[in-house]
Amino acid sequence: MVSNTWFSEIESTIFTILQYLLAEKVDAPYPKLTCTTSSQNETVSGVGKFPTLYVHMLPPVEMGNDLDNITVNAIRATFELQVYSNKSEYEARKIMDACILEMKNLRFNVSMFPDPQTSNGVYYCISRFTRVIGSGDRDIVSEE
């Protein structure tokens, strides 16, 4: 049985999956990519490590209530991914393209496509992804 707090682990699970697929596995496309879930103040100001992927889960919404309404059966999760590069807009876009591909493989919908921006010599793209995740979703929720 899945605990009633399964949803609190979703952000770290998605972060771990993206970090592994994009930066850590043997044939990862971006082995120098820094992945983080913490604030991007340093990266935006141009001081941090580049390129950087910032993964953030926005507050989820409960879905799939049953008549008893004592467990969280599903949530609508929205993730915001931010990619920062100090090289070029092209690099930021290519990394975000890889993120979009991996999020689609995890069955997320793209709710906001990237609009490349630049500030203080830092190129960045921001996208959002949404999906309903059930408590029994074996791809993302671990059973304890």
Protein Blocks (a to p, Z undefined) as FASTA:
>chain_A
ZZfklmmmmmmmmmmmmmmmmmmmmklcblmbccdfbdfklmmnopaccddddddddddd
dehiafkopacfbdcdddddddddfkbmmlmmmmmmmmmmmmmmnopacfbdcddddeeh
iacddddddddddfklmklmccZZ
